Amino acid sequence: MRTKTIYCLLLALLPLFSSCIREDDFNNSPQGNFEALWKIIDEQYCFLDYKQIDWNAIHDKYQPLITPGMSNDGLFEILGNMLAELKDGHVNLYSSSNMARYWDWYLDYPRNYNEGIIERNYLGKTYRIAGGAKYTILDDNIGYVSYPDFSSGIGNGNLDEILSYLSVCNGLIIDVRNNGGGNLTFADRFAARFTNEKVLTGYIQHKTGKGHNDFSSPTAIYLEPSNSIRWQKPVAVLTNRHSYSATNDFVNSMSYLPNVTLVGDKTGGGSGLPFSSELPNGWGVRFSASPHLNAEKQHIEFGIDPDKKVDMSKEDEDNGVDTIIEEARKLLKVNP
């Protein structure tokens, strides 16, 4: 599907690997590590201007907090807080004892997911498992597939078995709520089962220089149809704020297919392809380096809106009902 595109992108990113901060660029002191991290983000993070972040002001805010004799834990906390200003779930700082992370991109929103209800009242005890997917046929002849983690592999053989088994159904629900991402190959492989033609789904760029707006021209991304079993009936894709990274990419691809309706909450975003570097003291830092745009060349970093906005009802949850699944079933019955 996108092997050639990703390969070309990785070739384009090679200059970034050679521009990593070296130990002799900054001394291994609290101040040196602070300046090294600030410079990495300043030169290589891809959303500073898009998010309207004044990175110089962030430097002036946190630099006075750095003292020569501060502990590693103290330094780690300050650097982690500085990175949190980016509001990006793809940005992490790693030491041997901790990982700084920003999770408010989903914690500040309704959960819109109850795994216990799904296991008990929808999947039941006899659901099937193929690769990373769980699937069953609901009592109204709607197929239901839960794919909670794109780090869990799924092969073409798995997808053939799933779609063959569900072929008797009138419609299909694909639940990627709480799927925080993983391997883009699995996301593309799954999406390729729902189109009969090559479809433009977006563009990708990469940094070409140290300036905040130094990017390559957008390179088109296409979803190509699988050469095996493809689904031809209506599909509802269920999303919540924890649908992130590779899942955001999957939802974006599915949004351009004619028989697909997105149901639930806005996705969490995370459209930047992550890249890693290292500080003088050996701490690792991961950050978004290459922005992914949709087919209209608009950023999807902040998430993708559903076609049908639905939140979980507390009353439904108390009664063991998943509001979002039920809304999807209604939509699929109206449009068989």
C-alpha angles and dihedrals in degrees: 000000000000102000094116092047094050091045091054090047092053090051089052090051094056093095088060091058090056091049096059116134109266125208091247092055091069130013119250097254131112090262093045093051091046092052091045093054093044091051094048091055093041093054104032112024108103106209105054095109095034091055091041092235116166097215092182089058089049088054091052091048097053105028094077088058092064115095128181097241099039120134124253089247091053092048092046091053093051094046091047091051090050091053090048087066086074091064091214127139090204091064115093139159117209129201128165089264107033149017122220112215142168113226102158088099085084106012091067092059137066112283094226092188136089113181093189093058092048093049095046104035107025111024094031123179100304103052119134128240124210118171107313094340131095116199144175144155114257120221093260091058094258116138117231125200122180116196106176100171131029088200086074107084127239124189131204088253090056091050092048090054094046095049093043091052092047095043091102090062124103093221142355135236117203110194114200096157112138090015101138094191134255130166117021090205091066092046092052093043090055096045091050089069092068104056133067096196141040108275131194105232104167151308137264131209135188135205114267099178146004097273119102091243099039101123137145121247111278114273114213121244119206131191109219123200120255116252089225135058113340128190115240103180131083118294132198116200113202117213141176135174091277090064095105147160110348088015090055086053091049092050091048091053093046091050090069094056117098100225096048128099122187112220130185130025133344113280120251095246120216098164098158117103104237123240130185135220138163138238124226091260092055098257113143125228127196123193144158110276107161121045122220116212129193124245090277089055092249122139117256094188092113095048143266123277118233122240088230115033111212131164126197113263116228089216090054092048091051087054094047094254126134105218094199095050090048092051090050091052090053092050093049092050091052091049105037 
